[in-house]
C-alpha cells in the first residue's frame, strides 16, 4: 500500500535539499529566486515518508479593472492611476509581498501601466487583447 502524500510547510533543515532540487531543474521550473527575499514567501513540501516535491509560494497583490469617469481627462486618469498604484504598492510592502499584478485590455490603461513601471508578462497580439502586467516592488 502506498504512503499518503502529506503537505506541510518546509522546515529550515529542508532548505539544502529544496535548493539542490531547484537548481538541478532550473531549466524546467522557471524559478524567480527574488521571491525568496519577500517576507511573505513560504515553501510547501510534499512527502510520503521521503521528500517528493517543494513548491515556493508567494503572496502578491492582484489589481483588477478600473472604473474611469468618462469625463476625466487623460492627465487626471494618469495621476489617479499613479496614486492608486502607490497605495496598493505601500500596502503590499507592509504585507511582505514583492510583486503587484494588473490585468487589462484597454490600450490607454496599458499605456498607464507601462509608464508606471508595470512590465507586460503576456503578449497581446491586438491592442484590445487582455494583457497581464507585473510590477516588482
C-alpha positions as CSV (number, residue, x, y, z in Angstrom):
1,X,0.0,0.0,0.0
2,X,1.2,3.5,-0.9
3,X,2.0,6.0,1.7
4,X,-0.3,9.0,1.5
5,X,1.1,12.3,0.3
6,X,1.4,14.8,3.1
7,X,1.8,18.5,2.5
8,X,3.3,20.9,5.1
9,X,5.4,24.0,5.3
10,X,9.1,23.3,4.6
11,X,11.3,23.3,7.7
12,X,14.7,25.0,7.9
13,X,16.6,21.7,7.7
14,X,14.8,21.0,4.3
15,X,16.5,24.1,2.7
16,X,19.6,22.3,1.3
17,X,17.5,19.6,-0.3
18,X,15.0,22.1,-1.8
19,X,17.8,24.3,-3.1
20,X,19.6,21.4,-4.7
21,X,16.5,20.1,-6.4
22,X,15.5,23.7,-7.5
23,X,18.9,24.3,-9.1
24,X,19.1,20.9,-10.8
25,X,15.8,21.6,-12.5
26,X,16.2,25.3,-13.1
27,X,15.9,24.7,-16.9
28,X,12.4,23.4,-16.3
29,X,11.0,25.3,-13.3
30,X,11.4,29.0,-14.3
31,X,12.1,30.0,-10.7
32,X,12.5,33.6,-9.9
33,X,14.9,33.5,-7.0
34,X,14.0,37.0,-6.0
35,X,10.8,35.7,-4.4
36,X,12.9,34.1,-1.6
37,X,13.6,37.7,-0.4
38,X,10.0,38.6,0.0
39,X,8.9,38.2,3.7
40,X,5.5,36.7,2.7
41,X,7.0,33.9,0.6
42,X,7.0,30.4,2.1
43,X,7.7,26.9,0.7
44,X,5.4,23.8,0.8
45,X,6.8,20.3,0.9
46,X,5.0,17.2,-0.3
47,X,6.3,13.9,1.1
48,X,5.3,10.3,1.7
49,X,8.0,9.3,4.1
50,X,10.5,10.8,1.8
51,X,10.6,14.3,0.2
52,X,8.9,14.3,-3.2
53,X,8.5,17.9,-4.2
54,X,8.8,21.5,-2.9
55,X,6.7,24.5,-4.1
56,X,7.6,28.0,-3.2
57,X,4.6,30.3,-3.0
58,X,4.4,34.0,-2.7
59,X,1.6,36.2,-1.8
60,X,1.0,39.1,-4.2
61,X,-1.5,41.8,-4.9
62,X,-3.6,41.5,-8.0
63,X,-5.1,44.7,-9.2
64,X,-8.5,44.5,-11.0
65,X,-10.3,46.6,-13.6
66,X,-10.5,50.3,-13.5
67,X,-13.8,52.3,-13.4
68,X,-12.9,55.5,-15.1
69,X,-15.1,58.6,-15.2
70,X,-15.9,59.1,-18.9
71,X,-15.4,62.9,-18.4
72,X,-12.0,62.7,-16.8
73,X,-9.0,64.0,-18.8
74,X,-6.1,61.7,-19.7
75,X,-3.9,63.6,-17.3
76,X,-6.4,63.1,-14.4
77,X,-6.6,59.4,-15.2
78,X,-2.8,59.1,-15.3
79,X,-2.5,60.9,-11.9
80,X,-5.3,58.8,-10.4
81,X,-3.7,55.6,-11.6
82,X,-0.4,56.6,-10.1
83,X,-2.0,57.5,-6.8
84,X,-3.9,54.2,-6.7
85,X,-0.8,52.2,-7.6
86,X,1.3,54.0,-4.9
87,X,-1.3,53.0,-2.2
88,X,-1.5,49.4,-3.5
89,X,2.3,49.1,-3.5
90,X,2.6,50.5,0.0
91,X,0.0,48.1,1.3
92,X,1.7,45.2,-0.5
93,X,5.1,46.0,1.1
94,X,3.5,46.2,4.5
95,X,2.2,42.6,4.0
96,X,5.7,41.5,2.9
97,X,4.8,41.0,-0.8
98,X,7.2,41.7,-3.5
99,X,5.1,41.9,-6.7
100,X,1.9,43.5,-8.0
101,X,-0.1,42.1,-11.0
102,X,-2.5,44.0,-13.1
103,X,-4.8,42.6,-15.9
104,X,-6.3,44.9,-18.5
105,X,-7.4,45.1,-22.2
106,X,-7.8,48.9,-22.7
107,X,-5.0,50.4,-24.8
108,X,-4.8,53.7,-22.7
109,X,-4.8,51.7,-19.5
110,X,-2.0,49.5,-20.8
111,X,0.0,52.7,-21.5
112,X,-0.6,54.0,-18.0
113,X,0.6,50.6,-16.7
114,X,3.8,50.7,-18.8
115,X,4.5,54.3,-17.9
116,X,4.3,53.4,-14.2
117,X,6.8,50.5,-14.2
118,X,4.4,47.6,-15.0
119,X,6.0,45.1,-17.3
120,X,3.9,43.0,-19.7
121,X,4.1,39.3,-18.7
122,X,1.8,38.1,-21.5
123,X,1.9,39.2,-25.2
124,X,-1.0,41.0,-26.8
125,X,-1.4,40.5,-30.5
126,X,-4.2,43.1,-30.7
127,X,-4.5,46.3,-28.8
128,X,-7.7,45.1,-27.2
129,X,-6.3,41.7,-26.0
130,X,-6.3,41.1,-22.3
131,X,-2.8,41.5,-21.0
132,X,-1.1,40.7,-17.7
133,X,1.4,43.2,-16.2
134,X,3.8,42.7,-13.4
135,X,5.4,45.4,-11.1
136,X,8.2,44.3,-8.9
137,X,8.3,46.2,-5.6
